[in-house]
């Protein structure tokens, strides 16, 4: 049965079949059901108690800012460079370009 634990560096770790799998901030927020959005590589997370707790426990939380959405009027976190699918896409393009 998988379960989660917190490391000293603030990463949430999934323990599955006796293996540790470190989760990214994106994966932690998504797994917690926090509404997410993005602009290119920047991750937006709806500000609530769950997202606050996850972000504040992350080692790079100091780079996080907030903004009020012009669309829904709610407060969102802006986390630079944390939208993982963007970086996965960049990696695929680089691999394709290099012929791998």
Beta strands, then each sheet from edge to edge (+ up, - down):
strand 1: 3-6
strand 2: 12-16
strand 3: 19-22
strand 4: 36-39
strand 5: 42-46
strand 6: 65-68
strand 7: 75-79
sheet 1: 1+ 2- 3+
sheet 2: 4+ 5- 7+ 6-
end
